[in-house]
């Protein structure tokens, strides 16, 4: 094992037990090219950098590329494996602003990832190994299986997602207490595919269940997939990330927050996300060690995240119109959510064709067809009604985020008619 990895593991101390075998081996190469380059940064003649500059020292950029953006040409330079320091600082401040319960709590600086999917892969490689168990609800984003199961060989254990219209924390706890010393728990609110966020009551039960499992001797890495954070449409729904509660819950619980610009800020192709760490009693050095391992993982696979994307995010967050514009886009989705509630209330007969799964947030809602296979319905909707949907876990997922409000009534009518015709 590289001595830099050993030093990071020694710094983590008992917290190194959260790491997978790959996570123990990874390190950020402070002493290699990057370290030598950093030492030479202030030199008058700096022949260390793998970039190109004009005779005046500005980035050597072709106008056919630079004319398309109004950013400074430095946006074409490498951002570094940790991400741009300014963006990391701004995002951390925004995390606290959006989650006031984090005030006064200890957590790492976010490391920039190539959006949420990459952040999940980084977390998976750092913390999940073949001897561990991935614990997820049975209604989950299918990419979890691709990342953890197919790519890394981590076994997955499912638990029932909902009971009586609420998150089934008891079923989750049973899986956490099942045999196996270390569990990787993914909590995704708002949930993809169902569009459900834990209520305040749900949140308390979830946190209590994880605490009980940790007190029973389990070591738990809680991955908070906060991709759709902030898109909550009902009162009584937990409006902060559970990262705040888990950040100081137990020395046997590592909280890993995965968030980013993609869904929160409606910039799906920007591909700028973040990974942030916390656990009870964590020291600044331990958190920096986790940041270094994350940055080392980033460097080992993509080197660094798009500098242009990161500079665009910094500029957007400094724009005086940012919050008003974000509220305007939220209102568009909230109006569609309200329209769906109105449609379902006005058409109780739809309950004969499908069951609407619990939903209160996000981009999606799901229906469970009655008496007919969901995949059969999906294909029939395309063929007869020119209506595209997604099938996941036996449910039909409807992305109201993409449908104009005036088409929503026809969408639900098409789904109900298709089911009834297939059953006839």
ABEGO torsion letter per residue (X at the ends): XBAAAAAAAAAAEAAAAABBAAAAABBBBAABAAAAAAAAAABABBAABABBBBAAGBBBBBAAAAAABABBAAAABBAEAAEBAAAAAAAAAAAAAABAAABGBBBBBBBBBBEAAAAAAAAAAAABBAABBBBBBABBBAAAAAAAAAAAGBBBBBBBABBGGBBBAAAAAAAAABBEABBBBBBBOBBOAAGBBBBAAAAAAAAAAAAAAAAAGBBBBBBBBAAABGBBABBGBBABBAAAAAAAABAABBBBBBBEAAAAAGBAAAGBBBBBBBBBGBBAAAAAAAAAAAAAAAAAAAGBBBAAAAAAAAAAAABAAAAAAAAAAAAAAAAAAAAAAAAAAABAAAAAABBBBBBABEABBBBBBBGBBAAAAAAAAAAAAGBBBBBBGGBBBBBAAABBAAAAAAAAAAAAAAAAAAAX
